[in-house]
């Protein structure tokens, strides 16, 4: 369990289940997009796989100052709902810069046709939430 509350833009280590293998997953960094839920948060996975030019990936150009060990990208599709007790450590690894977060929001808007709010505001109520660890799409319920 964490000792501080996750917030949008934070990068946390989390246990994330694989979408196609129930009960199987891995520890990976995630970016918090919506932390308004009591039991879970909405996240985007962070990956070190180079995905140049793909619209579902946003490069984290300042990855070192974000607390990451290697060049990384935010994968904006699919989003993943993670239970708060699956966030590891007592605090985030770091935080996305505002400019990178804005690029993530723009990419989410083009993928999901529904932009994310400002970093300090929760997602709109129209966001559909699935089972914990499930894929989540923004849009009208």
BELQUIFEN-V271199 format. One record per residue. N is the residue number from 0. RES is the residue in three letters. PHI is phi in degrees with one decimal (NA if undefined). OMEGA is omega in whole degrees, 0 to 359 (* if undefined). Layout:
n->N res->RES phi->PHI omega->OMEGA
n->N res->RES phi->PHI omega->OMEGA
This chain:
n->0 res->UNK phi->NA omega->183
n->1 res->UNK phi->-91.7 omega->178
n->2 res->UNK phi->-97.4 omega->175
n->3 res->UNK phi->-126.0 omega->183
n->4 res->UNK phi->-78.3 omega->175
n->5 res->UNK phi->-68.7 omega->180
n->6 res->UNK phi->-138.4 omega->176
n->7 res->UNK phi->-52.7 omega->183
n->8 res->UNK phi->87.1 omega->179
n->9 res->UNK phi->-64.0 omega->172
n->10 res->UNK phi->-110.5 omega->181
n->11 res->UNK phi->-119.6 omega->165
n->12 res->UNK phi->-84.0 omega->181
n->13 res->UNK phi->-144.9 omega->171
n->14 res->UNK phi->-86.8 omega->182
n->15 res->UNK phi->-117.9 omega->178
n->16 res->UNK phi->-75.3 omega->174
n->17 res->UNK phi->-71.3 omega->183
n->18 res->UNK phi->-63.4 omega->185
n->19 res->UNK phi->-101.4 omega->179
n->20 res->UNK phi->-139.6 omega->181
n->21 res->UNK phi->-59.5 omega->179
n->22 res->UNK phi->83.6 omega->180
n->23 res->UNK phi->-117.8 omega->180
n->24 res->UNK phi->-164.4 omega->178
n->25 res->UNK phi->-153.4 omega->175
n->26 res->UNK phi->-83.5 omega->181
n->27 res->UNK phi->-153.1 omega->174
n->28 res->UNK phi->-74.9 omega->176
n->29 res->UNK phi->-135.3 omega->175
n->30 res->UNK phi->-100.5 omega->177
n->31 res->UNK phi->-76.6 omega->177
n->32 res->UNK phi->-107.1 omega->180
n->33 res->UNK phi->-143.8 omega->182
n->34 res->UNK phi->-114.0 omega->184
n->35 res->UNK phi->-80.4 omega->179
n->36 res->UNK phi->-74.3 omega->180
n->37 res->UNK phi->-72.9 omega->186
n->38 res->UNK phi->-102.7 omega->185
n->39 res->UNK phi->-148.0 omega->178
n->40 res->UNK phi->-127.1 omega->175
n->41 res->UNK phi->-96.2 omega->186
n->42 res->UNK phi->-132.3 omega->168
n->43 res->UNK phi->-119.2 omega->181
n->44 res->UNK phi->-72.0 omega->173
n->45 res->UNK phi->-107.0 omega->182
n->46 res->UNK phi->-129.5 omega->175
n->47 res->UNK phi->-100.1 omega->177
n->48 res->UNK phi->-71.3 omega->181
n->49 res->UNK phi->-67.3 omega->181
n->50 res->UNK phi->-132.7 omega->184
n->51 res->UNK phi->-59.1 omega->171
n->52 res->UNK phi->78.6 omega->178
n->53 res->UNK phi->-85.6 omega->185
n->54 res->UNK phi->-69.9 omega->180
n->55 res->UNK phi->-83.7 omega->184
n->56 res->UNK phi->-129.2 omega->177
n->57 res->UNK phi->-120.9 omega->180
n->58 res->UNK phi->-69.4 omega->173
n->59 res->UNK phi->-97.8 omega->187
n->60 res->UNK phi->-67.5 omega->180
n->61 res->UNK phi->-103.4 omega->187
n->62 res->UNK phi->-56.1 omega->181
n->63 res->UNK phi->-65.5 omega->180
n->64 res->UNK phi->-73.4 omega->176
n->65 res->UNK phi->-88.8 omega->179
n->66 res->UNK phi->88.0 omega->180
n->67 res->UNK phi->-94.4 omega->184
n->68 res->UNK phi->-89.7 omega->184
n->69 res->UNK phi->-139.8 omega->175
n->70 res->UNK phi->-52.7 omega->189
n->71 res->UNK phi->-142.2 omega->179
n->72 res->UNK phi->-133.3 omega->172
n->73 res->UNK phi->-92.3 omega->177
n->74 res->UNK phi->-93.6 omega->187
n->75 res->UNK phi->-88.7 omega->179
n->76 res->UNK phi->-144.6 omega->359
n->77 res->UNK phi->-86.4 omega->171
n->78 res->UNK phi->-78.5 omega->183
n->79 res->UNK phi->-129.3 omega->174
n->80 res->UNK phi->-88.6 omega->184
n->81 res->UNK phi->-121.1 omega->175
n->82 res->UNK phi->-63.2 omega->181
n->83 res->UNK phi->-58.1 omega->180
n->84 res->UNK phi->-74.3 omega->176
n->85 res->UNK phi->-94.8 omega->172
n->86 res->UNK phi->-79.0 omega->186
n->87 res->UNK phi->-97.0 omega->182
n->88 res->UNK phi->75.4 omega->181
n->89 res->UNK phi->-95.8 omega->183
n->90 res->UNK phi->-155.0 omega->180
n->91 res->UNK phi->-69.1 omega->173
n->92 res->UNK phi->-66.7 omega->183
n->93 res->UNK phi->179.4 omega->182
n->94 res->UNK phi->-145.3 omega->174
n->95 res->UNK phi->-65.5 omega->172
n->96 res->UNK phi->-65.3 omega->179
n->97 res->UNK phi->-59.8 omega->181
n->98 res->UNK phi->-65.4 omega->178
n->99 res->UNK phi->-69.0 omega->178
n->100 res->UNK phi->-60.7 omega->178
n->101 res->UNK phi->-64.1 omega->175
n->102 res->UNK phi->-65.1 omega->177
n->103 res->UNK phi->-62.4 omega->179
n->104 res->UNK phi->-61.3 omega->178
n->105 res->UNK phi->-64.5 omega->178
n->106 res->UNK phi->-65.3 omega->177
n->107 res->UNK phi->-62.4 omega->178
n->108 res->UNK phi->-62.6 omega->181
n->109 res->UNK phi->-76.1 omega->180
n->110 res->UNK phi->-77.9 omega->188
n->111 res->UNK phi->-107.5 omega->183
n->112 res->UNK phi->55.4 omega->179
n->113 res->UNK phi->-154.2 omega->184
n->114 res->UNK phi->-68.6 omega->174
n->115 res->UNK phi->-77.5 omega->177
n->116 res->UNK phi->-75.3 omega->175
n->117 res->UNK phi->-58.3 omega->184
n->118 res->UNK phi->-56.5 omega->183
n->119 res->UNK phi->-99.2 omega->181
n->120 res->UNK phi->-116.8 omega->180
n->121 res->UNK phi->-73.1 omega->175
n->122 res->UNK phi->-66.0 omega->179
n->123 res->UNK phi->-64.0 omega->181
n->124 res->UNK phi->-63.7 omega->181
n->125 res->UNK phi->-74.5 omega->180
n->126 res->UNK phi->-71.1 omega->178
n->127 res->UNK phi->-84.8 omega->177
n->128 res->UNK phi->-111.6 omega->179
n->129 res->UNK phi->-100.2 omega->175
n->130 res->UNK phi->-64.5 omega->180
n->131 res->UNK phi->-56.6 omega->180
n->132 res->UNK phi->76.6 omega->183
n->133 res->UNK phi->-89.5 omega->175
n->134 res->UNK phi->-71.6 omega->182
n->135 res->UNK phi->-133.3 omega->175
n->136 res->UNK phi->-117.6 omega->175
n->137 res->UNK phi->-83.0 omega->178
n->138 res->UNK phi->150.4 omega->181
n->139 res->UNK phi->-86.6 omega->182
n->140 res->UNK phi->-74.7 omega->*
